[in-house]
């Protein structure tokens, strides 16, 4: 489990990105670099880190499922992810 502060910080960034998305797009369209510079740093989408929805783990993240490899394996073994089966040969 990731630190709660790291997960909370990431949620805060997600909210800020959504809040400033329209303004950021408008400034980019106008080419106003100084206006973009005045926006908060955390409103930039590049500062966002992909994290597991369950554990908050930042590494080994699978975008298609929104889970880390560990959470994915648990759910796949239990048959909770549709279309995913454990390979055997």
Secondary structure, 3 states (H helix, E strand, C coil): CCCHHHHHHHHHHHHHHHHHHHHHHHHHHHCCHHHHHHCCHHHCHHHCCCCCCCCCCCCCEECCCCEEHHHHHHHHHHCCCCCCCCCCC
